[in-house]
Amino acid sequence: MSTTVAASSSAPGTIDVQSLVAQLMAVANQPVTALNTQIATEQTQLSDFGTISGMVSSLQTTMTQLSVDASTNSATSSNTAAVTPTANSTAVAGSYAVNISNLAQAQSLVSAGQASSSTAISNGTATTVTFAFGTTAGTTFTANGSAAKSITIDSTNNTLSGIAAAINAANMGVTATLINDGSATAPYHIALTSNSTGASNSLQITTAGGDGTINTLLAYNPAGTMNMTQTVAAQNANFTLNSIAISSASNTVANAIQGVSLTLGSVTTAPVTLTVGPNTQGVTSDITSFTNAYNALWNQLKTVSSFGSSPTSGGATAAGDLAGNSTIRMMMSQMQSVLDTATTPASGGSLSYLAQIGVAMQTDGTLSVNSAMLNTALTNKFSDVGNLLTSATGVINNMNSWANAVLAPGNGLIPSATSAINSTITDQQNKISQINAQNTILQAQYLQQYTNLNMLLTSMNSTSTYLAQQFASAKN
């Protein structure tokens, strides 16, 4: 390979050493440039495998949800504003009529009005305010077993806002709020609300010490002084389930129906029908999510492994970063094999292929869903669909086993492929380090050689000039 010497910026007749050495080193560094290009390509491949790994995990997520919904019942309500049911894996099929006479409530109390929220309302002598929870029947208060809690009101917090802040800071199951009713003389009130619903969470508020002002403001003792006014009574939710009377301290009822939690939302004027049965809606949604995730993964694998096309084949397309990669080809082959292999469902199921429920593989390798066919299968053969999907040899188990094998740390298809790429990158980086070390020595040699040559040329130029002068003198 020829090297062009740049026009010398040195003395006439000598070599521009720096320019020449730079050109020579550019040639010597070409292997480094090529290795860096290869490393950039391999790092892109690592990124592609990272994307694919995430998409396999996303596919597994959809399969997990599909497996749950295909093997459990769901609960529906004819009036979700009144009752919203949520089924778990132990829910048993059945139908129930619910009538709600009242909802659970938390007790609310309000104080007498005050002229200001920031003016002291006592002389500052310490007053202990004690809050207890229990059931009130007339003038009888029966504690519910939880410990009573107290706060102290003194000169540091004896304003309406200070009292509210002290109650809230104590975090004792009561929320205090300042209310301004807009009246001219005494607009400010403290409103107290129990944080828990139910008849057993009524408040008893007593005071001790002080000048009696705090007692006048806050006392609420059914068996004694009641200076606060009740605006909402504590009560249980009361409803019937298939004519069986049920009372609950909360509007969320966990144990009335096996495996079903009920959220009560409003009083009813007509029975609400709850139906516990096959989760057809959930499975339909899950299958759509599964096919979308499968297709996204499949298309990504096709794109990164494509060899591209030339203009003569209908328009040029670039090859994928992993064109022809054996790991990608194996993954695609295995994905199709899992879906093409007949399952042997448990419990005598009649279905062996996804295509039998309307999930069919297209010529391009993606899946499509025939909604009508799927709906018919779920309506008429829900248990068989569940077996096809969730049995030990079902589609979900088989596909999940494939995904686990692909992602398995160490020897999975993707970890093995990325490990090999990382090893190659490490080798290439070591080669670059070796070449750079060699080129550092080579550059120093070039500089020394061509500097010495310049010195020789300078000496020769001096001799030539001297001889020319001598010849000129001899002629004269």
LINLIN-V776660 format. One record per backbone hydrogen bond with DSSP energy under -0.5 kcal/mol. NH is the residue of the N-H (numbers start at 1). CO is the residue of the C=O. Records with the same first field share a line. If there is no record, write none. Layout:
NH=CO  CO
This chain:
5=3
14=11
17=15
20=16
21=17
22=18
23=19
24=20
25=21
26=22
27=23
28=24
29=25
30=27
33=29
34=30
35=31
36=32
37=33
38=34
39=35
40=36
41=37
42=38
43=39
44=40
45=41
46=42
47=43
48=44
49=45
50=46
51=47
52=48
53=49
54=50
55=51
56=52
57=53
58=54
59=55
60=56
61=57
62=58
63=59
64=60
65=61
66=62
67=63
68=64
69=65
70=66
71=67  68
74=277
76=275
78=273
82=79
83=79
84=263
85=83
86=261
88=259
91=88
92=258
94=276
96=274
98=272
99=240
101=99  238
102=238
105=235
108=232
109=192
110=229
111=190
114=188
121=158
127=153
128=208
129=127  151
130=128  206
131=149
132=204
134=202
135=142
137=135  140
140=137
141=139
142=135
143=141
144=133
149=131
151=129
153=127
154=152
155=124
157=154
158=154
161=117
163=159
164=160
165=161
166=162
167=163
168=164
169=165
170=166
171=168
172=167
175=193
176=174
177=191
179=189
181=179  187
188=114
189=179
191=177  189
192=109  190
193=175
194=107
195=173
198=105  235
201=198
202=134  199
204=132
205=220
206=130  204
208=128
210=126
212=209
216=212
217=213
218=214
219=215
220=205
221=225
222=220
224=221
227=219
228=219
229=110
231=108
232=108
235=105
237=248
238=102
239=246
240=99
241=244
242=97  240
244=241
245=243
246=239
248=237
253=251  262
254=252
257=260
260=257
261=86
262=253
263=84
264=251  262
265=82
266=82
268=100
272=98
274=96  272
275=76
276=94
277=74  275
279=72
280=278
283=279
284=280
285=281
286=282
287=283
288=284
289=285
290=286
291=287
292=288
293=289
294=290
295=291
296=292
297=293
298=294
299=295
300=296
301=297
302=298
303=299
304=300
305=301
306=302  303
309=317
313=310
314=311
315=310  311
317=309
320=306
322=304
323=320
324=305
325=322
329=325
330=326
331=327
332=328
333=329
334=330
335=331
336=332
337=333
338=334
339=335
340=336
341=337
343=352
349=346
356=353
357=354
358=355
359=354
360=358  368
362=366
365=362
368=360
370=358  368
371=369
374=370
375=371
376=372
377=373
378=374
379=375
380=376
381=377
385=381
386=382
387=383
388=384
389=385
390=386
391=387
394=391
395=388
396=389
397=389
398=394
399=395
400=396
401=397
402=398
403=399
404=400
405=401
406=402
407=403
408=404
411=409
412=408
413=405
414=406
415=406
416=412
417=413
418=414
419=415
420=416
421=417
422=418
423=419
424=420
425=421
426=422
427=423
428=424
429=425
430=426
431=427
432=428
433=429
434=430
435=431
436=432
437=433
438=434
439=435
440=436
441=437
442=438
443=439
444=440
445=441
446=442
447=443
448=444
449=445
450=446
451=447
452=448
453=449
454=450
455=451
456=452
457=453
458=454
459=455
460=456
461=457
462=458
463=459
464=460
465=461
466=462
467=463
468=464
469=465
470=466
471=467
472=468
473=469
474=470
475=471
476=472
